Amino acid sequence: MLKTKTYLVTGASGFIGRALVERLQADGHSVRRALRHEPNNSNDIRCPLDASSDEWARALEGVDGVFHLAWSTVPRSANSAPLSDLTTNLAGTVALLEAMRRYPGVPLMFVSSGGTVYGAPTETPISETHPLKPISVYGASKVSAETYALVYRRQFSVDTRIVRLSNPFGPGQNARGQFGAASVFAWRALAGRPIDVWGDGSIIRDYIFIDDTVNALQRVMNAPASVFSDVDPVLNIGSGKGTSLLEIVRVIEELLGVRLQINFQPARGFDVPVNVLDISLAKRLLGWSPATSFVEGMQTTLAQLGKRSTDVSA
């Protein structure tokens, strides 16, 4: 029988965080969400990302593991405000790591960015040993947070584990924003709106369905410490396959049986041409691999978005 545990989840109100919390609770675990505002229930706690180490320490009391997903920026906003990105995200993460020193043996899993920490890759798929050469402020701060996490592991025996996540998509993502091309394109297609494509549409990314993402995060958290005795606990998590922006459009067109209007926009300086992750280490160490193809994930996403729009208009 699965032992129930108590987990602290930062970034629990985000796309991945909501899906993770739902899964953990469905599995019978207790979840404490670290929130920026006063909580509505006794399980949660007010502890924003820029909290002090003492505030983090109070949030950590009695937990069996920490999923650290909170991050206040996306690539575009981080480039617009580098100092804010530094003082909130990096300083807040280090304060959390400092608090973790008071709770030896409690794993902390940090969700980094497999899409930005490597920069323009010299080879694909990209393995965890590829040089870290981010070209965006967002990627630089993620690399810095990774570095601190590993230093705290080596110097202070904090059980940090790092997931370099590719591009998650699926039901529950904010499809009306500008972040998450797969879900955004799906919503705009169903709404009959033109799709904005940055550059010529040839940019390739590694898209992973949200269910596979949550499965992977749980595997990393639940892995015995001995799994990482010979390697740094840094794992790429993605589909291992690349899909271009124009291929996303083609898949949606085929699934919906429509022709979509595309508005090509100027290329963005922080977008690398291709990013596809090598996920063989996660397969070998954790026995994990994604179960959902991009087409299957998009089919589910379109169905969910279509149902939501029907429910709203009913």
VOVOLUM-477897 format. One record per residue: residue number from 1; x, y, z of N, C-alpha, C in turn. Coordinates in pm, whole numbers, padded with zeros to 5 digits. Example, Ala and Ser with C-alpha at 12.3 -4.5 7.8 and 13.67 -1.06 7.14 Angstrom:
BEGIN
1_01319_-00569_00780_01230_-00450_00780_01320_-00330_00780
2_01285_-00225_00708_01367_-00106_00714_01290_00003_00787
END
This chain:
BEGIN
1_00084_-00120_00000_00000_00000_00000_00088_00125_00000
2_00053_00223_-00083_00131_00345_-00095_00124_00425_00033
3_00239_00464_00085_00244_00547_00204_00209_00690_00166
4_00112_00747_00238_00075_00884_00210_00175_00979_00274
5_00201_01090_00205_00300_01186_00250_00243_01328_00244
6_00319_01420_00299_00285_01561_00292_00388_01632_00207
7_00342_01703_00104_00432_01772_00013_00405_01922_00015
8_00512_01999_00010_00502_02143_-00013_00518_02168_-00163
9_00427_02241_-00221_00434_02272_-00364_00438_02423_-00381
10_00545_02474_-00440_00551_02615_-00477_00507_02627_-00623
11_00448_02741_-00657_00397_02755_-00793_00275_02668_-00817
12_00199_02640_-00710_00087_02547_-00720_-00030_02602_-00800
13_-00034_02734_-00823_-00143_02792_-00900_-00114_02798_-01049
14_00006_02758_-01089_00041_02755_-01230_-00009_02630_-01300
15_00014_02624_-01427_-00033_02511_-01510_00016_02377_-01456
16_00147_02362_-01441_00203_02236_-01394_00165_02214_-01248
17_00171_02319_-01168_00141_02306_-01026_00001_02256_-01000
18_-00096_02309_-01072_-00235_02264_-01052_-00251_02116_-01086
19_-00191_02076_-01197_-00202_01935_-01237_-00132_01844_-01138
20_-00017_01889_-01086_00057_01810_-00989_-00020_01797_-00858
21_-00074_01908_-00809_-00151_01905_-00684_-00270_01811_-00697
22_-00339_01821_-00809_-00455_01734_-00832_-00415_01587_-00829
23_-00303_01554_-00891_-00258_01415_-00893_-00216_01369_-00753
24_-00141_01450_-00682_-00096_01414_-00548_-00214_01390_-00456
25_-00312_01478_-00462_-00430_01461_-00378_-00510_01338_-00418
26_-00519_01311_-00548_-00590_01192_-00595_-00522_01065_-00545
27_-00389_01072_-00527_-00315_00957_-00476_-00319_00947_-00324
28_-00391_01038_-00260_-00408_01031_-00116_-00309_01111_-00034
29_-00223_01188_-00100_-00123_01266_-00027_-00182_01398_00021
30_-00120_01454_00122_-00156_01587_00172_-00067_01689_00103
31_-00126_01797_00055_-00052_01899_-00019_-00063_02033_00054
32_00051_02095_00077_00056_02230_00133_00106_02323_00023
33_00024_02414_-00019_00062_02507_-00124_00123_02632_-00063
34_00238_02673_-00115_00300_02799_-00073_00244_02910_-00161
35_00168_03001_-00100_00093_03101_-00175_00147_03242_-00152
36_00121_03329_-00249_00159_03470_-00235_00061_03547_-00148
37_-00057_03491_-00128_-00162_03559_-00052_-00204_03472_00067
38_-00288_03527_00151_-00336_03450_00265_-00421_03332_00216
39_-00397_03214_00269_-00468_03094_00220_-00613_03090_00266
40_-00692_03013_00189_-00833_02995_00223_-00858_02870_00305
41_-00757_02783_00314_-00775_02662_00394_-00651_02637_00478
42_-00666_02554_00578_-00562_02534_00678_-00442_02455_00626
43_-00458_02385_00515_-00345_02307_00462_-00239_02395_00398
44_-00281_02510_00345_-00190_02596_00271_-00123_02698_00364
45_-00025_02770_00310_00049_02866_00391_00090_02984_00303
46_00087_03103_00360_00134_03219_00286_00286_03220_00290
47_00347_03204_00174_00492_03206_00164_00530_03237_00020
48_00539_03366_-00015_00571_03403_-00152_00713_03363_-00188
49_00744_03367_-00316_00874_03323_-00363_00988_03402_-00303
50_00965_03530_-00275_01072_03613_-00218_01070_03615_-00065
51_01015_03509_-00003_01010_03500_00143_01150_03482_00200
52_01164_03510_00329_01292_03490_00397_01312_03342_00427
53_01434_03305_00462_01461_03164_00493_01382_03120_00616
54_01357_03209_00712_01277_03174_00829_01133_03146_00790
55_01079_03226_00697_00944_03201_00649_00936_03067_00576
56_01037_03039_00496_01041_02910_00427_01051_02795_00527
57_01130_02814_00631_01147_02708_00731_01013_02674_00796
58_00931_02775_00823_00799_02748_00881_00711_02673_00783
59_00723_02707_00655_00643_02638_00553_00685_02492_00539
60_00808_02461_00573_00862_02327_00555_00833_02233_00670
61_00782_02282_00778_00761_02198_00896_00668_02080_00864
62_00717_01960_00886_00635_01841_00871_00618_01788_00730
63_00691_01842_00632_00674_01794_00494_00774_01683_00463
64_00735_01598_00369_00819_01486_00327_00892_01512_00197
65_00858_01620_00129_00922_01654_00003_00873_01789_-00046
66_00955_01853_-00131_00923_01986_-00182_00931_01984_-00335
67_00823_02024_-00400_00822_02047_-00545_00834_02197_-00566
68_00949_02241_-00614_00972_02385_-00631_00951_02422_-00777
69_00829_02470_-00806_00791_02509_-00942_00778_02659_-00958
70_00771_02734_-00850_00741_02877_-00857_00851_02952_-00931
71_00809_03041_-01020_00900_03129_-01095_00816_03244_-01145
72_00859_03365_-01121_00772_03480_-01148_00780_03532_-01291
73_00867_03476_-01373_00886_03529_-01508_00876_03419_-01613
74_00860_03461_-01737_00877_03378_-01856_00990_03443_-01935
75_01040_03379_-02040_01156_03436_-02111_01141_03583_-02150
76_01025_03622_-02202_01010_03761_-02247_01013_03858_-02130
77_00940_03828_-02021_00935_03920_-01908_01067_03925_-01833
78_01139_03813_-01829_01271_03814_-01763_01368_03903_-01838
79_01366_03898_-01970_01454_03985_-02049_01419_04132_-02030
80_01293_04160_-02001_01250_04299_-01981_01286_04353_-01844
81_01303_04262_-01746_01330_04307_-01609_01429_04212_-01542
82_01555_04213_-01585_01654_04118_-01531_01675_04131_-01381
83_01677_04253_-01328_01703_04270_-01185_01590_04211_-01101
84_01467_04232_-01144_01353_04174_-01073_01358_04022_-01078
85_01396_03968_-01193_01410_03823_-01207_01512_03769_-01107
86_01621_03842_-01092_01728_03801_-01000_01682_03807_-00855
87_01624_03921_-00815_01593_03941_-00674_01475_03856_-00627
88_01383_03826_-00716_01268_03744_-00676_01298_03596_-00693
89_01335_03554_-00812_01346_03411_-00841_01471_03347_-00784
90_01586_03405_-00812_01710_03344_-00766_01726_03360_-00616
91_01708_03482_-00565_01723_03504_-00421_01621_03423_-00343
92_01498_03415_-00394_01395_03337_-00326_01428_03189_-00322
93_01485_03138_-00431_01523_02997_-00436_01637_02967_-00339
94_01733_03058_-00330_01844_03038_-00236_01793_03045_-00092
95_01698_03133_-00063_01640_03137_00070_01570_03006_00105
96_01502_02947_00008_01440_02816_00028_01546_02709_00054
97_01653_02710_-00024_01762_02613_-00004_01824_02629_00135
98_01840_02752_00178_01896_02776_00311_01805_02717_00419
99_01675_02734_00401_01580_02676_00498_01584_02523_00495
100_01610_02465_00377_01614_02319_00365_01726_02258_00449
101_01827_02336_00484_01936_02283_00567_01885_02239_00704
102_01773_02293_00746_01716_02259_00876_01637_02127_00870
103_01618_02074_00750_01536_01954_00734_01613_01851_00651
104_01718_01792_00708_01799_01694_00634_01716_01573_00594
105_01743_01525_00474_01673_01407_00425_01544_01435_00351
106_01499_01561_00351_01377_01597_00278_01416_01635_00135
107_01368_01563_00033_01404_01596_-00105_01341_01727_-00152
108_01417_01804_-00227_01366_01923_-00294_01389_01905_-00443
109_01281_01904_-00518_01291_01890_-00664_01267_02026_-00728
110_01369_02077_-00795_01362_02208_-00862_01334_02188_-01010
111_01229_02254_-01059_01195_02245_-01201_01267_02356_-01276
112_01368_02318_-01351_01445_02411_-01432_01390_02411_-01574
113_01464_02468_-01666_01416_02485_-01803_01508_02415_-01902
114_01461_02301_-01953_01538_02233_-02057_01539_02308_-02187
115_01447_02404_-02201_01439_02480_-02324_01531_02599_-02332
116_01588_02643_-02217_01668_02765_-02220_01807_02753_-02161
117_01832_02655_-02075_01962_02651_-02007_02077_02614_-02101
118_02047_02543_-02209_02152_02497_-02299_02189_02600_-02405
119_02101_02697_-02429_02125_02792_-02537_02112_02725_-02672
120_02187_02774_-02770_02185_02713_-02904_02268_02585_-02900
121_02206_02469_-02916_02279_02343_-02897_02378_02314_-03009
122_02485_02248_-02972_02583_02204_-03071_02545_02070_-03131
123_02454_02000_-03063_02404_01872_-03114_02266_01845_-03054
124_02186_01768_-03125_02055_01727_-03075_02038_01577_-03099
125_01964_01507_-03013_01903_01560_-02892_02009_01602_-02789
126_01970_01691_-02698_02063_01752_-02604_02068_01669_-02475
127_02187_01623_-02440_02201_01547_-02316_02232_01641_-02200
128_02225_01588_-02080_02248_01667_-01960_02392_01717_-01949
129_02484_01653_-02023_02624_01694_-02019_02656_01805_-02118
130_02559_01848_-02196_02581_01957_-02292_02617_02084_-02215
131_02710_02165_-02267_02744_02291_-02200_02621_02379_-02179
132_02620_02450_-02066_02511_02542_-02035_02550_02681_-02084
133_02485_02726_-02192_02515_02856_-02251_02387_02930_-02284
134_02310_02969_-02182_02183_03037_-02208_02203_03169_-02280
135_02106_03203_-02364_02113_03331_-02436_02005_03427_-02387
136_01930_03387_-02285_01825_03473_-02228_01847_03490_-02079
137_01793_03597_-02025_01799_03620_-01880_01729_03507_-01806
138_01618_03461_-01860_01542_03351_-01799_01629_03227_-01785
139_01699_03192_-01894_01787_03076_-01890_01902_03095_-01794
140_01957_03218_-01788_02069_03245_-01698_02028_03229_-01552
141_01909_03276_-01516_01865_03264_-01378_01833_03119_-01342
142_01782_03043_-01437_01758_02900_-01412_01890_02826_-01391
143_01989_02856_-01473_02121_02794_-01456_02178_02830_-01319
144_02164_02955_-01280_02216_02999_-01150_02147_02926_-01036
145_02017_02910_-01046_01942_02838_-00942_01985_02692_-00937
146_02007_02630_-01053_02059_02493_-01057_02193_02485_-00985
147_02280_02581_-01013_02414_02580_-00954_02407_02587_-00803
148_02324_02676_-00752_02307_02687_-00607_02250_02556_-00550
149_02153_02498_-00619_02092_02374_-00570_02197_02263_-00558
150_02286_02253_-00656_02389_02149_-00651_02495_02180_-00547
151_02527_02308_-00527_02621_02345_-00422_02565_02310_-00285
152_02438_02339_-00263_02376_02304_-00135_02372_02152_-00116
153_02362_02080_-00225_02367_01934_-00215_02506_01888_-00172
154_02609_01945_-00235_02746_01899_-00209_02800_01951_-00077
155_02769_02074_-00042_02826_02136_00077_02743_02112_00204
156_02610_02109_00187_02525_02107_00305_02432_01986_00309
157_02452_01889_00218_02377_01762_00216_02226_01782_00201
158_02185_01889_00133_02045_01905_00099_02014_01815_-00021
159_01908_01737_-00011_01874_01639_-00115_01803_01709_-00231
160_01880_01789_-00308_01823_01859_-00422_01823_01770_-00545
161_01719_01785_-00624_01704_01710_-00749_01654_01808_-00855
162_01710_01803_-00974_01681_01903_-01076_01618_01837_-01198
163_01506_01893_-01241_01440_01849_-01364_01453_01960_-01467
164_01517_01930_-01578_01522_02023_-01691_01407_01987_-01784
165_01298_02061_-01768_01174_02029_-01835_01167_02097_-01971
166_01111_02025_-02068_01094_02084_-02202_00969_02171_-02203
167_00882_02157_-02299_00766_02245_-02314_00637_02168_-02287
168_00586_02175_-02164_00462_02103_-02133_00341_02170_-02198
169_00243_02090_-02234_00119_02145_-02290_00005_02052_-02253
170_-00116_02103_-02271_-00233_02019_-02247_-00344_02092_-02176
171_-00450_02019_-02141_-00565_02080_-02071_-00522_02147_-01943
172_-00578_02267_-01919_-00546_02341_-01798_-00447_02453_-01819
173_-00378_02454_-01933_-00282_02561_-01959_-00356_02688_-02001
174_-00301_02803_-01966_-00361_02930_-02006_-00338_02949_-02155
175_-00434_02906_-02232_-00419_02907_-02378_-00445_03043_-02440
176_-00485_03141_-02359_-00514_03273_-02413_-00396_03369_-02398
177_-00285_03319_-02347_-00167_03402_-02329_-00073_03390_-02448
178_00054_03419_-02424_00155_03413_-02529_00262_03307_-02499
179_00241_03227_-02393_00341_03130_-02351_00283_02991_-02363
180_00351_02903_-02438_00300_02768_-02458_00234_02757_-02594
181_00318_02750_-02698_00267_02759_-02836_00162_02653_-02867
182_00181_02530_-02822_00089_02422_-02859_-00053_02452_-02810
183_-00067_02489_-02683_-00200_02517_-02628_-00257_02647_-02683
184_-00172_02748_-02701_-00218_02877_-02755_-00270_02858_-02897
185_-00196_02786_-02979_-00239_02763_-03117_-00373_02688_-03118
186_-00388_02589_-03029_-00511_02511_-03024_-00630_02599_-02992
187_-00616_02686_-02892_-00727_02773_-02853_-00762_02870_-02966
188_-00661_02930_-03027_-00687_03027_-03133_-00753_02960_-03253
189_-00714_02836_-03280_-00776_02762_-03390_-00925_02739_-03363
190_-00958_02697_-03242_-01097_02672_-03208_-01178_02801_-03204
191_-01111_02912_-03168_-01180_03041_-03161_-01191_03109_-03296
192_-01133_03048_-03400_-01138_03107_-03533_-01049_03227_-03548
193_-00944_03234_-03468_-00853_03349_-03472_-00724_03313_-03544
194_-00659_03414_-03603_-00530_03386_-03668_-00425_03348_-03564
195_-00326_03273_-03609_-00220_03225_-03521_-00094_03304_-03548
196_-00038_03364_-03443_00087_03438_-03454_00205_03342_-03445
197_00290_03345_-03545_00410_03261_-03548_00532_03351_-03550
198_00621_03334_-03452_00742_03416_-03446_00847_03358_-03539
199_00898_03442_-03629_00994_03395_-03727_00923_03326_-03843
200_00993_03232_-03906_00935_03166_-04024_00863_03036_-03992
201_00851_03004_-03864_00780_02882_-03825_00866_02759_-03817
202_00995_02772_-03842_01083_02655_-03842_01139_02622_-03704
203_01115_02709_-03606_01165_02684_-03470_01110_02551_-03418
204_01200_02467_-03368_01163_02333_-03321_01177_02325_-03169
205_01073_02271_-03107_01074_02251_-02963_01029_02108_-02929
206_01059_02071_-02806_01024_01940_-02752_00900_01960_-02665
207_00785_01910_-02710_00659_01929_-02638_00621_01801_-02565
208_00592_01814_-02435_00554_01699_-02354_00416_01721_-02294
209_00333_01620_-02301_00196_01631_-02252_00197_01641_-02100
210_00100_01712_-02044_00099_01743_-01901_00092_01617_-01816
211_00019_01515_-01856_00012_01392_-01776_00149_01326_-01765
212_00222_01324_-01875_00357_01267_-01873_00450_01352_-01786
213_00429_01484_-01788_00509_01574_-01705_00490_01541_-01557
214_00366_01531_-01514_00337_01502_-01374_00392_01365_-01334
215_00376_01267_-01420_00431_01134_-01392_00582_01142_-01367
216_00651_01219_-01451_00796_01231_-01439_00835_01300_-01309
217_00767_01408_-01273_00799_01480_-01150_00782_01389_-01029
218_00679_01309_-01029_00659_01216_-00919_00768_01110_-00914
219_00810_01062_-01030_00918_00963_-01034_01047_01018_-00977
220_01078_01142_-01014_01201_01204_-00964_01193_01221_-00812
221_01080_01269_-00763_01063_01290_-00619_01073_01159_-00542
222_01012_01054_-00594_01003_00928_-00520_01124_00837_-00537
223_01217_00874_-00624_01334_00789_-00646_01418_00780_-00518
224_01464_00661_-00480_01552_00649_-00363_01679_00732_-00384
225_01733_00785_-00277_01855_00867_-00288_01968_00790_-00353
226_01968_00659_-00337_02075_00575_-00393_02079_00578_-00545
227_01967_00614_-00608_01963_00621_-00755_02064_00724_-00806
228_02088_00828_-00726_02176_00935_-00768_02313_00929_-00700
229_02352_00812_-00656_02480_00799_-00585_02600_00820_-00676
230_02584_00788_-00806_02698_00797_-00898_02686_00911_-00999
231_02573_00979_-01000_02552_01089_-01096_02485_01205_-01026
232_02506_01326_-01077_02432_01440_-01027_02284_01420_-01060
233_02195_01453_-00967_02051_01435_-00992_01995_01544_-01082
234_02040_01546_-01206_01995_01643_-01306_01941_01564_-01424
235_01811_01579_-01451_01747_01495_-01551_01668_01577_-01651
236_01692_01551_-01779_01606_01605_-01884_01473_01532_-01882
237_01364_01608_-01889_01230_01549_-01900_01159_01615_-02018
238_01129_01536_-02117_01061_01585_-02236_01007_01468_-02315
239_00970_01493_-02438_00922_01385_-02524_01037_01317_-02598
240_01149_01391_-02611_01261_01338_-02688_01243_01354_-02837
241_01137_01424_-02877_01107_01445_-03019_01081_01594_-03044
242_01119_01639_-03162_01102_01780_-03197_00981_01804_-03286
243_00916_01918_-03263_00801_01959_-03344_00815_02107_-03373
244_00808_02145_-03500_00821_02286_-03536_00688_02357_-03518
245_00693_02490_-03516_00571_02568_-03504_00474_02541_-03619
246_00529_02528_-03739_00443_02499_-03854_00386_02358_-03847
247_00460_02265_-03786_00407_02129_-03768_00291_02128_-03669
248_00298_02213_-03566_00185_02224_-03473_00061_02268_-03549
249_00078_02369_-03634_-00035_02418_-03714_-00090_02306_-03802
250_-00001_02230_-03865_-00045_02122_-03954_-00124_02016_-03878
251_-00076_01977_-03760_-00146_01877_-03679_-00286_01926_-03642
252_-00296_02051_-03600_-00426_02106_-03562_-00520_02110_-03683
253_-00466_02151_-03797_-00549_02154_-03918_-00603_02016_-03952
254_-00518_01914_-03939_-00562_01778_-03971_-00665_01727_-03871
255_-00646_01759_-03744_-00740_01711_-03642_-00874_01781_-03652
256_-00874_01910_-03687_-00999_01986_-03696_-01059_01987_-03836
257_-00979_01953_-03936_-01028_01956_-04072_-01053_02096_-04123
258_-00967_02190_-04082_-00982_02329_-04123_-00848_02383_-04172
259_-00853_02499_-04235_-00733_02569_-04277_-00717_02690_-04186
260_-00600_02706_-04127_-00578_02812_-04030_-00504_02929_-04093
261_-00536_03049_-04045_-00467_03170_-04090_-00345_03193_-04000
262_-00230_03218_-04061_-00107_03241_-03987_-00058_03383_-04009
263_-00026_03450_-03901_00037_03582_-03907_00183_03565_-03864
264_00274_03583_-03957_00416_03570_-03924_00466_03699_-03861
265_00530_03685_-03744_00582_03798_-03669_00735_03795_-03672
266_00801_03909_-03645_00948_03910_-03644_01004_03810_-03544
267_01114_03748_-03580_01180_03653_-03491_01224_03722_-03363
268_01227_03646_-03253_01267_03700_-03123_01410_03656_-03091
269_01486_03748_-03035_01628_03722_-03012_01657_03614_-02912
270_01563_03581_-02823_01589_03479_-02722_01542_03340_-02764
271_01493_03324_-02886_01449_03193_-02934_01562_03121_-03007
272_01607_03007_-02954_01707_02927_-03025_01635_02850_-03135
273_01705_02814_-03243_01639_02750_-03358_01579_02613_-03326
274_01649_02534_-03243_01602_02398_-03215_01636_02361_-03073
275_01544_02288_-03010_01569_02235_-02876_01491_02106_-02860
276_01565_01995_-02859_01507_01862_-02837_01593_01792_-02734
277_01531_01739_-02630_01605_01684_-02517_01631_01534_-02532
278_01748_01494_-02490_01781_01352_-02478_01730_01306_-02342
279_01634_01214_-02340_01571_01171_-02214_01615_01031_-02174
280_01725_00983_-02232_01769_00846_-02205_01810_00825_-02060
281_01864_00930_-01994_01906_00914_-01855_01786_00891_-01764
282_01679_00965_-01785_01558_00945_-01706_01500_00807_-01730
283_01508_00759_-01853_01460_00624_-01882_01543_00520_-01808
284_01673_00541_-01807_01763_00442_-01745_01754_00444_-01593
285_01754_00562_-01534_01757_00571_-01388_01620_00551_-01324
286_01516_00599_-01389_01383_00600_-01329_01285_00502_-01393
287_01322_00448_-01508_01227_00364_-01580_01109_00442_-01633
288_01129_00572_-01653_01021_00659_-01701_01037_00688_-01849
289_00925_00695_-01918_00924_00745_-02056_00785_00800_-02083
290_00773_00899_-02171_00641_00957_-02199_00551_00857_-02268
291_00423_00862_-02233_00326_00767_-02288_00235_00828_-02394
292_00241_00961_-02410_00147_01030_-02497_00220_01096_-02613
293_00181_01066_-02735_00242_01130_-02851_00190_01273_-02862
294_00260_01354_-02943_00215_01492_-02961_00075_01497_-03020
295_00047_01413_-03118_-00085_01413_-03182_-00192_01374_-03081
296_-00166_01272_-03000_-00264_01231_-02899_-00287_01341_-02796
297_-00178_01406_-02754_-00191_01514_-02658_-00269_01631_-02715
298_-00243_01664_-02841_-00316_01774_-02904_-00463_01740_-02922
299_-00491_01616_-02954_-00631_01573_-02969_-00707_01592_-02837
300_-00644_01553_-02727_-00705_01569_-02595_-00720_01717_-02560
301_-00620_01797_-02593_-00623_01940_-02564_-00736_02008_-02640
302_-00749_01978_-02768_-00856_02036_-02849_-00994_01996_-02796
303_-01007_01869_-02756_-01135_01822_-02703_-01172_01896_-02575
304_-01074_01916_-02487_-01100_01983_-02361_-01133_02131_-02383
305_-01057_02196_-02471_-01083_02337_-02500_-01219_02355_-02567
306_-01254_02262_-02655_-01384_02269_-02720_-01498_02249_-02622
307_-01481_02158_-02527_-01582_02134_-02424_-01597_02257_-02335
308_-01484_02319_-02299_-01490_02437_-02213_-01565_02550_-02281
309_-01538_02573_-02410_-01607_02680_-02480_-01756_02651_-02494
310_-01790_02523_-02509_-01932_02484_-02517_-02000_02508_-02384
311_-01932_02470_-02274_-01989_02489_-02141_-02012_02637_-02110
312_-01917_02723_-02153_-01926_02866_-02124_-02043_02928_-02201
313_-02061_02883_-02326_-02164_02943_-02410_-02303_02885_-02382
314_-02308_02772_-02310_-02438_02708_-02284_-02524_02788_-02185
END
